[in-house]
Amino acid sequence: MKHLVWIPVSLLASSLLLGGCQREEVNKVDDDTAEQEIAEENALADQYFEELTSITDEGAKGSIDSYRMVGTPASPPEGSIIAATNCVTLTHQSNEEGGVITIDFGTENCLCKDDRYRRGKIIATYEGTYQTAGTTVTITLDDYYVNDFHVEGTKRVINKGENEAGNLWYEVSVQGTITRPDGRQFSHTSTHQREWLEGNSTQAWGDDVFGITGNASGVSARGIVHTTEIEEAIIIKRACRFPVSGIATFTREGGLVDRSLTIDYGDGACDNEAVVTNTRGQSATIMLR
């Protein structure tokens, strides 16, 4: 994700501020830079922890060999991350209460079907079947990296049965940290509700659609505490690499004042763009990665 560039309300404002106002402008720039980094980190954490469920769900569908039979490196099943990826090893151990799925990307970077490099292991321990109410899936990580970002933590998914709309929904909690390639680290804690909106009744992979609601909190690489609230459900389509719509607002503590940013993931288009707007009405388009 590239750094944000705020679009000023008035291009002449900074040139008109002199003397004592210059210090205030420097502070604003520092605050804007911190907010830009928080926006990047927040979107990255949501993406990397959300996709853990997609990967383990895919792993539960069958063996890597079966994926290679239905897709080739040039044309994997729609929405797949690990299908036809030669550097992935999948093991599935079952018992009376459930089982363990291990997705091993190896110790060197493995290029997956979503064009991200991964290494390390994702380990999912489940009790019951995924579509049965009460089933719990606990996902842990073993020296796991995405694009050289070190992802650590635990994700817990609980099947809560059907909601009033007749859709399966899951309570999802995450407690984790991500370390950048430069060694800086930020934390991420979230409690989300994951509603299965489409695709539950088919065996196809690419028609699954989920709606994510809930909240999160974290501490940025700069040490700034911030919270996030999903205002409009974030829509995840298996066939798309990034969220296609939804709005989230996150608020940072400290700086000049407690300030908030709004992230809008779009109107349903399958692209890698999102628009971030701050409390001063300044907006920027960010490229998700």
N, C-alpha and C positions, 0 to 999 in steps of 0.2 A: 504494500500500500504506500503510495507516495505521500509526502507531507502535504498538509492542507495549505491552501493559499486563500486567506479571507478576502472577499470582495468588498471593498470599502463602500460605505454609504456615500461619502464624499471624498473624491480623490484629492481634494485640496486641503482637507482637514489638517493633515500632519504638517504641511508647510506653513500653516497659519499659527501654530502653537510655538511660543517662544518662552525663554526664561524658565520660571518655575514649572511651567507646563511640560517641559521636556522630560523631567523626571517621571511625571505621571505617565507620559507616553511610553517611556522605557519599561515601566512596570506593566503597562497594558500589553506591550509586545511580549514580555516574559510570561504573562498570564496566557496570552493567546498561544504561545509556543507550548506551554504546559497542557492546555486544552487540546491542542492538535495531537499531542502524544497520547493523551488519555483516550481520545476518539479512536486513534489507531489501535491502541492496546485493547480497548473494549471490544471492537469489532473482531480483532484477531482472536481473542479469548473465546468469544461466542462461537466463532467459526470452528476453531480447533477442538473445543470440547463438545460442540453439537455433533460434529462429524464422527466422533467416537461411537455414537449410537448407530449411525448409518453404516459404519464399517462392521460393527459387531452384528447388526441385523443381517447384513449381506453374508457374513461368515456363517450365520446360523442357517442360511438357505441351503447350503450344500458344500461340497468339496471344491477346492481350487481347480481340480481336474475337470469337474463338471462344468465350471464356468468356461474353461478353455475350449470345451466341446461346443458351446453355444455362441462363443464369441472369439474373435482373433484380436491381436494387438491393434489392428486397423479398425475393427468394428466390435468392441465389447458390448455386452448388454446395456441398454439405455440406463443411464444413471449410475453405472457401476463405478466403484473406486478400485477394487482389488481384482476384478475379473481379468483374465488374460495377462496378469502381471507376473512374469516369470520369477521375480525375486521374492515372492511372498510364499510363506509356508503356513498352512492352516491345519491345526489339530483340534479334534473334538472328542472330549472324553465325557461319556454319559454315566449317570448313576441313577438310583431309584428316585432321588429327590430333585435331580436336574442334571447339571453338568458344568463343564468348563470349556470355553472356546478360546484358543490362543491364536492370534494373528501375528506372525513373526516376519518382520520386514528385513531381518538380517542386521549385521553390524555396519554395513556401508549403505549410503543413500540409495534408495530404491525408487525409481520413477514410476508413479502410479497413474491410473487412467484419468485422474483429474489434474494431471500435470503438476502435482506436488511431489516433492521428494520426502520419503519417510525412512526411518530406521528405528530399530528397537521393537518392543512387543506391546500389544494390547491384549489384556487378559480379561475375559468376561466370565464371571461365575453366576450361574442362574439357578433359581429354584422354581420349578414349574415351567410351563410353556409360555412363550412371549405373549400370546393373545388370550391368556387365561387370567381372570381377575385375581389379584393377590400375588401374582408372580413378581419376584424381585430379581433384578440383574445388577450386579456390582462390577464396575469396570475399573481395573487398576492398570498402571503403566510401568513398564520395565525399560529404563534407559531409552525412552521414546522421544523422537525428534520429528518435527515437520519443517521442511525448508530450513534446517539447522537451528530452529527454535526448540529448546528443550522443554517439553510439556510434562508436568508432574501433577499427581493428584489422584483423587477418587471421584467416580461418578456413580450415582445410585439411581436406578430407574424402577419405579413401582407401578404395576398395572392396577389402575383404580376401577376398571370395568367400563361400562358404558355411561355416558352423560345423558342429559335430557334430550339431546339431539340424536341419540342413538349411536354416537361415535365413541370408540375406545379412546381413553385418555390416560396419560401417565404422569405421575409426579416425579420430577427429575431434579436431583440436587447435585451440585458440583462444589468441590473444595480443591483448589489447585493453584499452581504457580506456573509461570512461563518465563524462561530465561532467554533473552535475546542472544544472537551470535556474539555481540560485543560484551556479554557478561552481565548486563543490567537485567534485573528481575522485577516482575510485577505479579500481583496476586489476584485471584478471581474466585468469588464465592457466589453461587446463584441458587435460587429455588424457582423452577419453572414448571408450568403445566403444558404438556405436549399432547395435542388433540390430533387424532388420525382422521383427517378430513376426507381423503379420497384414496382408493386403491386397496382398502382392507379386504375386499371380497375377491381379489384376483391374485394369481400367482406371479403376475408381471412385476418387475422391479421398478421400472421407470414411471409408473403411473401413481406412485405414492405421493401424497401431499399432506403436510403437517402444519398445524398452527401453534405457535409458541407464545405463551403469555407468562407473566411473573416479574420477578425483580432480581437484582444482583448488586454486589458491592465489591470493592477492591481497593488496592493501594498501588498507585502507579510507580513506574521506575524512578520517578522523582520524589516518591514518598508522599504523594498527595492522595488523601482518602476521597473516594467518590462512590456514589450510589446510582443505580440504574432502575428505571421503571419502564416496562413495555406498555405504551399507550394504546397502540393498535397491534393486534396479533401479527407477529413476524411469520410470514408464510415461507415454508421450506418445501421445495419440489425436488424429488430425488433426481429428476432429469437435469437439474440445474446445479451448477457448482456453488452458487451463492444465493442468499435470501432474495426473493423476488418482490416482496412488499412488506409493509409493516413500519411502525414508528416507535422509537424508544427515546426516552429522555434521561440523560444522566447529569447529576449535579456534583460538582466538586466542592470540597470544603477548603477554605483558606484562600490565599491570594488577596487581591484587592477587596473582593466580596465573594460570598458563596455564589457561584454562577452555574448555569446549566447549558447544556447543548442538546439539540434534538437531531437524531439520525433518522432519515427517511430512506427506506430501502427501495422505493419506487412504486410503480403501478402494475406490476406483474410481469414485466419484461425479464427475460432470462439473460441478465448482463451482470457485469462486475462493478456497477456504479451505485453510489449512495450519496445523498445530499445532507450535509451537516450545517445546522444554523445555530448561531449563538444568541445570547439574550439581547445583543445590540442589533439584531436583524441582519447580521452579516452571514453570508452563506458560501459554501464551497462544495464542489463535487470531489469525492474521494474515490479512488480505484481500489476495490477489494482485491485481496490476493490469497 
